[in-house]
Amino acid sequence: MKRKKNSSEQNKDRLNFIALGGLGEIGKNMYLLEYGDEIIVIDSGMKFPDSELPGIDYIVPDISYLEANKDKLLAIIITHGHEDHIGGLPYILPRLDVPVYGTKLTLGFIKNKFIDDVPFYKPKYCEIEAGDVIEIGAFTIRFIAVAHSIPEGVALSIETPLGRVFHTGDFKLDSTPVDGRVTDFGAFAEEGDKGVLLLCSDSTNAERSGFTPSERVISGTLDQLFRTYKNKRIIVSSFASNIHRIQQVADVASKFNRRIAFLGRSMIKNVELSREMGCLKIDSKLITLIDDISKYSDNSIVIITTGSQGEPFSGLVTMSKGENKLVTVGDHDVVFLLASVIPGNEKMVNNTINRLFAQGCEVVYEKERQIHVSGHASAEELKIIMNLIKPQYFVPIHGEYKHMVRHSQLAQDVGISPKNIFLIGNGDILTFTRNAPPKKQGRVQSGAVIIDGQAAGSIRSEVLKERRDIAEDGVLVVAASVDDRGNLLAPVAIETQGVFISDDSKSVFNELYAAAEYAIQELSGKKLNVEALKRTLKARVRDILRKRNSSFAVVLPVISVKRSGYYDDTSTYEKDFF
């Protein structure tokens, strides 16, 4: 008679797939495989905030589950060096303190981030290359070369005690990549022949029919544009990490005898690193410092800069505002935007384009000019991969929900049963056990953490509500100096920022002053209660603003108290919203 397994033994023979980011969204990719008491993490990305998050730098996954299970965590494995896969590491890695695995260039990008953002923390780097097979706890991982819009991307074939999990990373089936590094079809087919329990595949372009064009298409476009605008100074804006795109611009610039100047800290650092590692081949004679561009005629210089997403302090955006100290643009310039717009950034990009036109520039940004080629596989490529891998179960990842739905429909087209396809969300636990179909079993904490400078907080933070309210209605500050009996010692001061006052502003301000002074007088002559005074001030001022201006401005009382024998400044900013 077989002994029945106890609960701890059963838990050990269980494989969980969990996403903390990357499902139903573009960005902040983070996926977990958990077997028994061991966890490995795939990628640690960020995403850009939208207009609903004013002043926020970026967003990373909530890692509460990993922090609570830190003793189980073995490693973080990075598929490639794009921000949506490595951008969260400066916030996340110091909290978890585990080794990071990646290719040479990918780790180089990560090292640069830590030098800039978290110089006090020294990560444990483990360099791998395509073709390597390593063991991390119960997981045996094969790294497989894939073509993408950045060099040295890898897919992962992960053997576990319950079966093989195949994670494609970001990829496309480019037969003529700029660096000659094609997606390794042979390795994909080998892993498929061994048997794959679960395929997790990039869904970004699942809505697009056919095949994604080769990156080399851009070379032809650039050649034509350089000829068309042969007498203008050319400014190219692209992702700083799109090394293939930078390589093609450099190649065409060389053909047309133009020098290249790089602008933007991340652009300069990525170019230097990629050249050092042999991933970017540009003759030193072609490169000039941005400070020296005035030495060259318009038809003999190309400026490559950041700002393709309308980032507020990027090179292109400061140029468009006339605020860049190194480059002043005008009617002698043409700007090529060599990047697609990340969802949520459309308004910032459009504003940048409009400002560039207003400065007199010609701007090439239209899709029909074929100035950008995606780095992600389209529908037919996704179907080819599913046919090569032949998975028993399938989870679409890396995409908005509509992309994941379309990807699941493609999976059905190639014969994967609908009951074997799982559309899950961030935090869902997909559990595999022996001799039973997988099930969604519960959830872990997931979500978003907002990063503002060095500070982190919840996306539901009161700070964000305060920012939105101040942005919408402005702020009014009421300052008063009183003694310890609440008697007014000086006239009340009122200052506003961003508050619209009616045409009869003098009358409105007189009423505001009178209401504030009356509120103070109401509470004077007895022991001072600062909190009660602030509440009363806000109520009186708020009433006037609503009646005279229909204004919902934020009111901040500032109370200075002069006590007997000494001066005690107990000024505070009290925030209230209505």
C-alpha positions in Angstrom: 0.0 0.0 0.0 1.4 3.4 -1.0 1.9 6.0 1.7 -0.2 9.0 1.1 1.9 12.2 0.7 1.6 14.8 3.4 0.8 18.4 2.4 4.4 19.6 2.5 5.5 16.8 0.1 2.6 17.7 -2.2 3.6 21.3 -2.2 7.1 20.3 -3.2 5.8 18.5 -6.3 4.1 21.5 -7.6 5.1 24.1 -10.2 3.7 27.6 -10.2 3.8 30.1 -12.9 3.1 33.7 -11.7 3.4 37.1 -13.4 4.0 40.2 -11.3 3.9 42.4 -14.4 3.7 42.2 -18.2 0.2 40.7 -18.5 -2.5 43.0 -19.8 0.0 45.8 -20.2 3.1 46.9 -22.2 6.0 47.1 -19.8 7.2 46.1 -16.3 7.7 42.5 -17.3 8.3 40.1 -14.4 7.6 36.4 -14.4 8.2 33.7 -11.7 8.6 30.0 -11.7 8.2 28.4 -8.3 8.9 24.8 -7.6 8.8 23.6 -4.0 10.9 26.0 -2.0 12.7 27.5 -5.0 11.9 30.5 -7.1 13.5 32.0 -10.2 12.5 35.3 -11.7 12.5 36.2 -15.4 13.1 39.9 -16.1 12.5 42.9 -13.9 11.2 45.8 -16.0 9.5 49.1 -15.7 6.9 51.1 -17.7 6.3 54.8 -18.3 3.6 56.6 -16.4 0.6 58.1 -18.2 -1.0 61.5 -17.7 -2.9 60.2 -14.7 0.4 60.0 -12.8 1.8 63.6 -12.8 5.5 63.9 -12.0 6.1 60.1 -11.6 9.4 58.9 -13.2 8.4 55.3 -13.9 6.4 52.3 -12.6 7.8 48.9 -11.4 6.1 45.7 -10.3 5.0 45.2 -6.7 7.5 42.6 -5.3 5.8 42.0 -1.9 5.4 38.3 -2.7 9.1 38.0 -3.5 10.1 39.9 -0.4 7.9 37.6 1.7 9.6 34.6 0.1 13.1 36.0 -0.1 14.6 32.8 1.3 13.2 30.8 -1.7 14.5 33.2 -4.3 17.5 31.9 -6.3 18.2 34.3 -9.2 16.8 36.9 -11.6 17.3 36.0 -15.3 17.2 38.8 -17.9 16.3 38.0 -21.5 17.6 41.3 -23.0 18.5 44.9 -22.2 15.3 46.9 -22.9 13.9 49.1 -20.1 10.7 47.1 -19.9 12.8 44.1 -18.9 15.7 45.7 -16.9 14.3 49.1 -15.8 13.0 47.9 -12.4 16.3 46.4 -11.2 17.7 49.5 -9.4 14.6 49.5 -7.2 14.0 45.7 -7.0 17.4 44.1 -6.9 18.8 45.7 -3.7 15.7 44.5 -1.9 16.1 40.9 -3.0 19.9 40.7 -3.3 20.2 37.7 -5.6 22.4 36.9 -8.6 21.5 38.4 -12.0 22.0 36.3 -15.1 22.3 37.9 -18.6 24.4 38.2 -21.7 27.5 40.5 -21.8 25.8 43.5 -23.3 22.6 43.1 -21.2 24.7 43.0 -18.0 26.6 46.1 -19.3 23.4 48.1 -19.6 22.4 46.9 -16.1 25.8 47.9 -14.7 25.5 51.4 -16.1 22.1 51.8 -14.5 23.4 50.8 -11.1 26.4 53.2 -11.4 24.0 56.0 -12.1 21.1 55.1 -9.8 22.3 52.9 -7.0 26.1 53.3 -6.8 26.3 52.0 -3.2 24.9 48.5 -4.2 27.1 46.0 -6.0 25.0 43.3 -7.8 26.2 39.8 -8.3 26.5 39.4 -12.1 26.6 36.0 -13.8 27.4 36.3 -17.5 25.9 33.8 -19.9 25.7 33.5 -23.7 23.4 31.9 -26.2 23.9 28.1 -26.2 24.8 27.9 -22.5 23.0 25.4 -20.2 23.1 26.1 -16.5 21.5 24.7 -13.4 19.9 26.9 -10.8 18.4 24.8 -8.0 15.7 22.5 -9.5 15.8 24.4 -12.8 18.0 23.6 -15.8 18.0 26.6 -18.2 19.1 26.6 -21.8 19.7 30.1 -23.3 18.7 30.4 -27.0 19.6 33.2 -29.4 16.7 35.3 -30.7 16.6 38.3 -33.1 15.1 41.5 -31.6 15.7 45.2 -31.8 18.6 45.0 -29.4 21.6 42.7 -29.6 22.1 39.5 -27.5 18.4 38.7 -26.7 17.7 35.2 -25.5 14.8 32.8 -25.1 14.8 30.4 -22.2 14.0 26.7 -22.2 13.7 25.8 -18.5 13.5 22.1 -17.5 11.7 21.6 -14.2 10.9 18.3 -12.4 7.3 18.6 -13.8 8.2 19.5 -17.4 9.8 22.0 -19.6 8.8 25.7 -19.7 9.7 27.7 -22.8 9.8 31.5 -22.5 10.4 33.2 -25.8 11.4 36.6 -24.5 11.0 39.4 -27.1 11.7 38.1 -30.5 11.0 38.1 -34.2 12.0 35.8 -37.1 14.3 38.2 -38.9 16.3 36.3 -41.6 18.6 39.3 -42.3 19.2 41.0 -38.9 21.7 43.9 -38.8 24.1 42.0 -36.6 23.7 38.6 -38.4 22.3 36.9 -35.3 19.1 35.1 -36.3 16.6 33.4 -34.1 17.8 29.9 -33.5 15.1 27.8 -35.2 17.1 24.6 -34.7 17.3 25.1 -30.9 13.5 25.9 -30.8 12.7 22.7 -32.7 15.1 20.6 -30.5 13.3 21.8 -27.3 10.0 21.2 -28.9 11.0 17.6 -29.8 11.9 17.0 -26.1 8.4 17.9 -25.1 7.3 21.3 -23.7 4.8 21.5 -20.9 4.2 25.3 -21.1 4.9 27.9 -23.7 4.9 31.6 -22.6 5.2 33.8 -25.7 5.5 37.5 -26.6 2.0 38.8 -27.7 2.9 42.4 -28.6 2.2 42.0 -32.4 -0.4 39.3 -32.2 -2.9 41.6 -33.9 -0.6 42.2 -36.9 -1.1 39.8 -39.8 1.8 38.3 -41.8 5.5 38.7 -40.9 7.3 41.6 -39.3 9.7 43.2 -41.8 13.4 42.9 -41.4 15.3 45.6 -39.5 17.4 46.1 -42.7 14.4 47.7 -44.3 15.3 50.8 -42.3 18.6 51.1 -44.2 16.7 51.7 -47.5 14.4 54.3 -45.9 17.4 56.1 -44.4 19.2 56.1 -47.7 16.3 57.7 -49.4 15.8 60.3 -46.6 19.4 61.3 -46.6 19.2 61.9 -50.3 15.9 63.9 -50.0 17.3 66.1 -47.3 20.9 66.3 -48.5 21.2 70.0 -47.7 19.7 70.0 -44.2 21.2 69.1 -40.9 19.8 65.7 -39.9 18.7 65.0 -36.3 17.7 61.4 -35.6 15.8 60.4 -32.4 15.6 56.8 -31.4 15.7 54.6 -28.3 19.1 54.7 -26.7 19.0 50.9 -26.5 18.1 50.3 -30.1 21.7 49.6 -31.1 20.7 48.1 -34.5 18.9 51.3 -35.5 21.9 53.4 -34.4 24.2 51.1 -36.4 22.1 51.7 -39.6 22.1 55.5 -39.1 25.9 55.4 -38.7 26.3 53.3 -41.8 24.2 55.6 -44.0 25.9 58.7 -42.4 29.3 57.2 -43.4 28.0 56.6 -47.0 27.0 60.3 -47.3 30.2 61.6 -45.6 28.4 63.0 -42.5 30.0 63.1 -39.1 27.9 61.8 -36.1 27.4 63.5 -32.8 25.5 61.8 -29.9 23.3 63.8 -27.5 21.7 62.5 -24.3 23.4 60.8 -21.4 21.9 57.3 -21.9 22.5 57.5 -25.7 26.2 58.4 -25.1 26.7 55.7 -22.5 25.0 53.0 -24.5 26.9 53.8 -27.6 30.2 53.7 -25.7 29.4 50.4 -24.1 28.2 48.8 -27.3 31.3 49.9 -29.2 33.5 48.5 -26.4 31.8 45.2 -26.6 31.9 45.0 -30.4 28.1 45.2 -30.8 28.2 48.6 -32.5 30.8 49.2 -35.2 31.4 52.9 -35.9 34.7 54.3 -37.1 36.1 56.8 -34.5 36.8 59.2 -37.3 33.1 59.5 -37.9 32.3 60.6 -34.4 32.5 64.2 -33.2 31.6 65.8 -29.9 28.2 67.5 -29.7 30.1 70.7 -28.5 31.9 70.8 -31.9 28.9 70.6 -34.3 29.2 74.3 -35.1 32.4 73.5 -37.0 30.5 71.5 -39.6 28.1 72.5 -42.3 24.5 71.4 -42.2 25.0 68.8 -44.9 28.0 67.1 -43.1 26.6 66.3 -39.7 24.0 64.0 -38.1 22.9 64.3 -34.5 21.6 61.1 -32.8 19.6 61.9 -29.7 17.1 60.6 -27.2 13.5 61.8 -26.9 11.5 59.6 -29.3 8.9 59.1 -26.6 8.6 62.8 -25.7 10.5 62.4 -22.4 10.5 65.8 -20.7 14.2 66.3 -20.2 15.5 64.4 -23.3 17.6 65.9 -26.0 14.9 66.2 -28.6 12.3 67.7 -26.3 14.6 70.4 -25.0 15.5 71.2 -28.6 11.8 71.5 -29.5 11.3 74.0 -26.6 14.4 76.0 -27.5 16.0 75.1 -24.2 18.9 72.9 -25.3 22.2 74.6 -24.6 24.1 72.6 -27.2 21.7 72.4 -30.2 19.4 75.2 -31.5 17.0 73.9 -34.2 15.4 75.8 -37.0 14.5 75.7 -40.7 17.9 74.2 -41.6 17.0 71.0 -39.7 15.1 67.8 -40.4 14.2 65.5 -37.6 13.7 61.7 -38.1 11.6 60.0 -35.4 12.8 56.4 -35.7 10.7 54.7 -33.1 7.0 53.8 -32.6 5.1 55.5 -29.9 4.6 53.5 -26.7 0.9 53.4 -25.7 0.3 56.3 -23.3 3.0 58.5 -24.7 1.1 59.7 -27.7 0.3 63.2 -26.3 3.9 63.9 -25.3 5.2 62.8 -28.7 2.6 64.8 -30.6 3.4 67.9 -28.5 7.1 67.5 -29.4 6.4 67.1 -33.1 4.3 70.3 -33.1 6.9 72.3 -31.2 9.6 71.1 -33.7 7.4 72.3 -36.6 6.9 75.6 -34.8 10.7 76.0 -34.6 10.8 75.7 -38.4 12.1 72.1 -38.6 10.9 69.5 -41.1 9.8 66.4 -39.1 9.6 62.9 -40.6 7.4 60.7 -38.3 4.6 59.2 -40.5 4.3 55.4 -40.4 3.9 55.2 -44.2 7.5 56.5 -44.5 8.6 53.2 -43.0 10.9 54.9 -40.5 10.3 52.2 -37.9 10.3 48.4 -37.9 9.0 46.5 -34.9 11.2 44.1 -33.0 8.3 41.8 -32.2 7.0 38.8 -34.1 3.7 39.2 -36.0 0.9 36.6 -36.3 2.5 34.2 -38.8 5.8 34.2 -36.9 3.9 33.4 -33.7 2.2 30.5 -35.3 5.5 29.1 -36.6 7.0 29.2 -33.1 4.0 27.4 -31.7 4.3 24.7 -34.3 8.0 24.3 -33.5 7.6 24.2 -29.8 4.4 22.1 -29.8 3.4 23.0 -26.2 1.0 21.1 -24.1 -0.2 24.3 -22.5 0.0 27.9 -23.6 0.0 31.3 -21.8 0.2 34.5 -23.9 2.4 37.1 -22.2 3.9 40.6 -22.8 1.0 42.6 -24.2 -2.3 44.4 -23.5 -5.3 42.2 -22.9 -6.4 42.5 -26.5 -3.0 41.3 -27.7 -3.2 38.3 -25.4 -6.7 37.4 -26.7 -5.6 37.5 -30.3 -2.5 35.4 -29.4 -4.8 32.8 -27.8 -6.9 32.7 -31.0 -3.7 32.1 -33.0 -2.9 29.2 -30.7 -6.2 27.7 -31.4 -5.6 28.1 -35.1 -2.5 25.9 -34.9 -4.4 23.2 -33.0 -3.9 24.0 -29.3 -7.1 23.1 -27.5 -8.9 26.1 -25.9 -8.9 24.3 -22.5 -5.1 24.2 -22.7 -4.8 28.0 -23.2 -4.7 30.2 -20.1 -5.5 33.9 -20.2 -4.3 35.0 -16.8 -3.6 38.3 -15.1 -0.8 39.7 -13.0 -0.8 37.9 -9.6 -2.7 34.8 -10.7 -1.1 31.5 -9.8 -1.1 28.9 -12.5 -0.3 25.6 -10.8 1.0 22.4 -12.5 0.9 19.0 -10.7 1.7 15.5 -11.8 -1.0 13.6 -13.6 -3.5 16.4 -13.5 -4.3 19.4 -15.7 -3.0 22.8 -14.5 -5.4 25.1 -12.6 -5.6 28.7 -11.6 -5.3 28.5 -7.8 -5.5 31.7 -6.0 -3.5 34.9 -6.3 -0.4 36.7 -4.9 -0.1 40.4 -4.3 0.7 42.2 -7.5 0.3 45.6 -8.9 2.4 48.7 -9.4 4.9 50.7 -7.4 5.4 54.3 -8.5 9.0 55.7 -8.5 9.5 59.4 -8.1 13.2 60.2 -7.8 14.4 58.0 -5.0 11.0 57.6 -3.4 8.6 54.8 -4.0 4.9 54.5 -3.2 1.5 53.0 -4.0 -0.3 53.9 -7.2 -3.2 54.7 -4.9 -1.1 57.1 -2.9 -2.6 60.2 -1.4 0.3 62.1 -2.9 -0.9 61.4 -6.4 -4.4 62.6 -5.5 -2.9 65.8 -4.1 -0.9 66.3 -7.3 -3.9 65.8 -9.5 -6.0 68.2 -7.4 -3.4 70.9 -7.4 -2.8 70.5 -11.1 -6.6 70.8 -11.8 -7.6 73.6 -9.4 -4.4 75.2 -8.1 -3.4 76.0 -4.5 -4.2 78.9 -2.1 -2.0 79.5 0.9 -3.3 81.4 3.9 -0.5 82.5 6.3 -1.3 84.0 9.8 0.9 84.9 12.8 -0.8 84.6 16.2 0.1 84.6 19.9 -0.5 81.7 22.3 -4.1 83.1 22.9 -4.9 83.1 19.2 -4.8 86.8 18.7 -3.7 88.0 15.3 -0.2 89.7 15.4 0.0 90.8 11.8 -2.3 91.1 8.7 -3.2 87.8 7.1 -1.2 86.9 3.9 -2.8 85.1 1.0 -0.9 83.7 -2.0 -2.3 81.7 -4.9 -0.7 79.4 -7.5 -2.8 78.2 -10.5 -6.1 79.6 -9.1 -8.4 81.5 -11.4 -9.9 84.5 -9.7 -12.9 86.3 -11.3 -12.5 89.7 -13.0 -13.5 91.4 -9.7 -10.4 90.0 -8.1 -9.9 92.9 -5.7 -13.3 92.3 -4.2 -12.8 88.5 -4.0 -9.4 89.0 -2.2 -11.0 91.5 0.2 -13.6 88.9 1.1 -10.9 86.2 1.6 -8.9 88.4 3.9 -12.0 89.3 5.9 -13.1 85.7 6.2 -9.7 84.6 7.3 -9.4 87.3 10.0 -12.9 86.7 11.2 -12.1 82.9 11.6 -9.1 83.8 13.7 -11.0 86.3 15.8 -13.7 83.6 16.5 -11.1 81.4 18.2 -9.0 84.1 19.9 -8.9 85.0 23.6 -8.6 81.4 24.9 -6.0 78.6 24.8 -4.9 78.2 21.2 -5.8 75.0 19.3 -3.8 75.2 16.1 -5.6 72.3 14.5 -9.0 73.8 15.1 -7.8 77.1 13.8 -6.5 75.5 10.6 -9.8 73.7 10.0 -11.8 76.9 10.6 -9.6 78.9 8.2 -10.0 76.3 5.5 -13.7 76.2 5.8 -14.1 80.0 5.7 -11.8 80.5 2.7 -13.3 77.5 0.9 -16.8 78.9 1.2 -15.7 82.2 -0.3 -13.9 80.5 -3.2 -16.9 78.3 -4.0 -19.4 81.1 -3.8 -17.5 83.7 -5.8 -15.4 81.6 -8.1 -16.9 78.1 -8.1 -13.3 77.1 -7.3 -12.2 73.9 -5.7 -8.6 75.0 -5.1 -6.5 73.3 -2.5 -6.3 75.4 0.7 -3.1 75.3 2.8 -3.2 77.2 6.1 0.2 78.2 7.6 0.1 79.2 11.2 3.0 80.8 13.1 2.7 81.0 16.9 4.6 83.5 19.0 4.6 82.1 22.6 5.4 84.1 25.7 9.1 84.6 26.1 10.3 83.0 22.8 9.3 82.5 19.2 8.2 79.0 18.2 7.5 78.5 14.5 5.1 75.7 14.3 4.3 76.3 10.7 2.8 73.3 8.9 1.2 72.8 5.5 -2.2 71.3 6.0 -3.6 69.7 2.9 -7.3 69.2 2.3 -9.3 68.5 -0.8 -12.9 68.8 -1.6 
